Amino acid sequence: MADHKTPEGRRPVAYLNQDFLNSPEARAIRLLAEYLEPLGTFRRQCIRDTVVFFGSARLREDGPLGQYYRDARTLARMITEWASQFTSSTHRFVVCSGGGPGIMEAANRGAADAGGKSIGLNIGLPFEQFPNPYITPELSFEFHYFFMRKLWFAYLAKALIVFPGGFGTLDEMMEMLTLSQTQKLAKKIAIVIYGSSYWREVINFDALVRHGTIGADDLKLFRFADDVETAFQLLKEHLTTYLVPETQETPAISPSRNPQKPGGV
C-alpha cells in the first residue's frame, strides 16, 4: 500500500486515506458504506416501500422478446399511477430495478412515463450493466458487492415481478423465493412470475415437488401472469389487502419490531 502524504508531508487521517479505503483491510468499511449510503438517501427521499422488477439486461424493445420490454414498461407505469394516490409524507410502492438496460430500463422508463420516482440499484460488471437514463437521479446507486445490492432489493420490497432473464435473474428470483420460503422476510411479499411459457420451460417447478426437494405449498409463494392486466391485478390485490391500510404516518424506514429481521429481511 502506497504511503501517500498531504502537501504538508503528513499522512491523511484514515477516513481520507484512499489507499487505505481501497485496501483489503478496509473491506468492512466499504461494505458498511454500501448499506449506510442508500439507507440515508431513502430516509431523505421518504421512500416507504418498493415494487421490484427483475429481468434480463439483454432484452430490447425492438428485439425478439421485445413484448416483455413493452409489458414491463406498461406495468411499471400502471403501478406508479396507482401508487400516486397513497403518496403523502412518504412515497409508496416505488418502482425499483437493477438500474441497467433491458427489463430494468423498461421498469424505470414506465415509472418516468407516469411522472413518478423510481430506483436503480446498479452494479459494476464487465459488460451489459450501466445505469439507464430513466432512473430518478437522486435514487440511482452504484454497488460493488452483489449481496449488498440484494439486501436493498429485499429490504423495502413489498412486491416482486420477475420477467424472463438469465443467470442474474434466476439468482435474484431464487434468493427472494428462499427468503420467503424460510420466513426470513418480516412481511408479506407478492411474487409474480411473468411469462409462464418461458419460465415453465426454464424451471420445472412441478418436478421439484415431485422429487420432494420443495413442498407442494411452496408453489403458493408465487403466481404466474401472462399479460399486464393480470399482473397488475395480482399486485394490486396483494398490496391493497396487506399494505394499503397501514397509516401514512409510519416512517419511510424505521427500526423493525423484530430485531432479528431488521426492516425487510
N, C-alpha and C positions, 0 to 999 in steps of 0.2 A: 504494500500500500504506500503510495507516494506521500511524502511529508510536505504538503503544500502549506505555505505560510502567508500571513497577511502582509501588506506592504510595509508594516512596521516590524516585520521579522518574527511575529508571534504566530503560533498555531491558532486557527479559529476554534471557537468553542465547539463542542461535539455536534450540536444540533445544526451548525452551519458548515460543518466539515463534509463536503461532498464525497471525498474519498472514503471517509468512514461510513457515511449513509449508504454508499453503494457496495460496501464490503459484506462478506458473509456474516460477520459479527453483528451487523445491523439489520439482519433479515427480519427479526421480530418487530423492529420499528417500522419497517416497510409494510409488513403485514397489518400492523395496527393502523397505519395511515390509510390503508385501503378499506378499513372499517370506519374510521372516525371521519374521514372527509365526506363520504356520502351521508353518514348519519347527520352531520352538521348541516349539510345542504338540504336534505329532506326536511329537517326541522325548520330551517329558514324559509323554505318554499312551501311549507304547510302541506306536505304530501301525506295523506292519511293512509291510503292503500292503493294497490295496483291490480291491473289485469295484464298478465304476462303473455306475450306472443313468442312462441318458439317456431323455428322453421329454417329451411335451407338458405344459406347465403348465395347459392348458385341459381336460384330461380329468378327469372327475369320476366318483366311484364309482357314482353313480346316473344318469349321463349316457348318451348313445347309444353311446359307446365304453367304457362302464364296465367291461366284461370285462377290458380291458387294465389298468385300475387294479387290479382284484382279482387278476389274474395277477401283476402286478409286486409286489404286497404278499405274495402267497403265495411267490413265488420268492425274495424278499429274506429271508423267514422261513426258508425251507429252507436257503439259503446260510449264514445266520447260525448256525442249529442245527448244520449240518455243520461249519462252521469252528471251532466252540467246542472241538472235540477237539484242535485244534492250538495253542490259546492257553496259553502258559506265562508266560515273561518278556515276550513280545510278543503283540500281537493280530494275527491273520492274517485276510486276506480280509474286511476290514471293509467293509460296505455304504457306498457314498459316492454322494450325489446332488447336484444343483444347489441343494438346500436349499429350494426353493419348493413350490408346490402341485402338484396333478395327479400325474403319474407319480413325480415327485420325492418328494412326500409319501407315496405308496404304498410306495416303497422304504424310506424311513426308518421308516414305520409297521410294515412287515413285520419289520425288524430289531428294533424295540421289542417286537413280539409275542413274539419269541424270547428276549427279555431281554438282547440284545446291544447293543454300542455301534454308532453309525452317525454318518457325517459329512455335514454340509450346507455346500456351498460357494455361499453366496447372493451375489447381486449386485443392486445398486440399479438399478431400472428404473422407467420412468414408470407402468407398470401390471403386473398379474399377479404380480410377484415379491415375495414376503415369506417370511420363514423359517417353515417348518411346525413344529408343536409336538412332532414326534416325533424330532427330531434330538437326539442326546446333547448337553446344554447346553455342555459344555466343548469340543465338537467342531463348534460352529456358528460359521461365519466369514462375514464381510461383505466383499465386494470392490467396488472401483470400476472396476478395469481388467479387461476381458474376457480379455486374453491372460494375465494373471497367474492368473486363475481357471482358465483352460485348462491352464496349466502344472501346477497342483496336481491337476487331473483326471488328467493323464498321468503325473505323477512317481511315484506309488505304485501305479498301476493294474496289476493282473495279469490282469484280465478286464474286459470291457465288454459290457453288454447294452443294445440300443437299441430302445426301444418307439416306437410311432408318435408323430410330432411334426411341428413346423413348421420355420420358418427356423432357430431356435436349435438344434434337434435335428439338422437337416441339417448345419449349420455344424460342430457338435461331432463328429458322426459322421465327416464327410468329413476333418476335420483328423486324427482318430485313424487313419483308413484311410491317409491320405497319409503320416503318420509311420511307420506300419508298412510301407507300400509302399516308401518311400525308405530304410528301415532306420535311421531316426533314433531308434528305440526300442531301448535297450540291454537288451532282454529279449524273451521270447516272450509275446505277449498274445493271449488269446482274444477274438474279437469275434463276438457273436451278435446277429443282427438279428431281432427278434420281430415276427411278424405279416407273413407273406410276401405275402398278398394286398394289404395296404396298401402295402408297400414296393415290390413289383413294379409297382404302378400309378404310384407316385410317381417311382420311378427305374428306368429301363430299363437295368439293368447289362449285359445281353446286347448292347444296341445300342452301348454304349461299346466293347465288344470288337469288334463288327462294324465299327465305324468306325475302329478302330485307335487310339483315344485311351487305352485301357488294354490290358494284355495279358491273355490268357486265364488265365494263372497268378494274376493279381490277384484273380480271383473266389475263390481259395482263402484269401484273407485273412479271410474271414468265413463264417459259417454261418447259415442260416435256422432258425428254430424257430417252431412254431405252438401249442405247448402248454407248460405249466410243466414237466412231467416231462422232455420232450425238452431244453428249455433248461437245466435243472438238470444233466442227464447230460452235455451238451456242456461246460458249465463245469467240472463236477467232474472229467471225464476230462482236460481240459487242465491244471487246477490240480494234480491228482494226479500226472500224468505228468511235468510240468516243474518243479513248485514244492514239493510236499509233502516230497520227500526232503531239502530244504535243512535244515541244522542249526537247531534252535530257538535257539541262542545267537547267531546273527547279529544285529547291532544293528538296531533299528527303522528308522533312517535312517543310512546310512553312506556315506562317500565312494565313488564309483564307481571300478572298476578302469580304466575308460576315461574319461580326463579330458575328452574331447570330448562325452561323453554322461553328464553327472553325474546320479546317481540313476537316474531312469527315462527321461529324454529328453536 
